[in-house]
Amino acid sequence: MTDTSVLLQCQQVQLQLPGGFVLGPLSFALSAGKIYGLLGANGAGKSTLLQVLAALKSPNQGQVLLQQHPLQQLEPNARARHLAYLSQQQPPTDMTVQQLLQLGLMPHKALWQADSSSDKAAMQAALSQVGLANKASALLRHLSGGEQQRAHLARVLVQQARILLLDEPVNHLDIRYQHQLLATLRSSGLTVLASFHDINLAAAYCDELLMLQHGQLLAAGTPAEVLQPQLLEQVYGRPCMVDHSPFGQHCRVTFAPERR
């Protein structure tokens, strides 16, 4: 029997990049309404995996299924109605924040269609969610790096996709907006796979974690299952202690400082 809660599935996905890096083979599934954190040291393959799941790179072997349909066989607009992707680096642009958000509406309407009242309400709601309610007419290049990141996150929310693939979404954000964004995602009911450098943020907000090393999936499960000191030392090369945060009792990781 097919598990209807599974929205996105990797089946023995493998990709070889120029230079010899090999991602996979990887097999895992993302279920509806869960927040997944993607962890691993630099070069582990986090960004590459997200690009494969967003159909920006095609695997050499295996396949990605979007609601049981091969991802690569879907038309771009059909994919965009289900999947929204946010990369780490955004190209410079002279468009306004509102024009950026209008890009998020494109999978749902023809180019000649004007914004409806519901479109405008959705854009304003997304801007409010990321703390940019008064920035709709601002040029992106006039915003700070953190504000630009939040504007692009608003574009992803406006896209109305059920699955969000986010590469370091809290990068460039100060502490307040890191927590605000992750709380928004947690309460959204969407399925989210986001990569993190900050393990403790991932532990606080994610239902499950995926741990990569050298393109291989080392562990997957709840934060308590994945955040084991021996595994973390293997991946990050530092001894650590894992206990519980006094706020909410989620896992907390403390790495030993370098002693010279």
ABEGO torsion letter per residue (X at the ends): XBBAABABBBBGBBBBBBGGBBBOBBBBBBBBGBBBBBBEBBGAGAAAAAAAAAGABBBABEBBBBGGBBAAABBAAAAAAABBBBBABBBBBABBAAAAAAAAAAAABBAABBBBAAAAAAAAAAAAAAGAAAAAABBAAABBAAAAAAAAAAAAAAAGBABBBBBGAABGBBAAAAAAAAAAAAAAGBBBBBBBABAAAAAAABABBBBBBGGBBABBEBAAAABBAAAAAAAAGBBBBBBBBABGGBBBBBBBBBBX
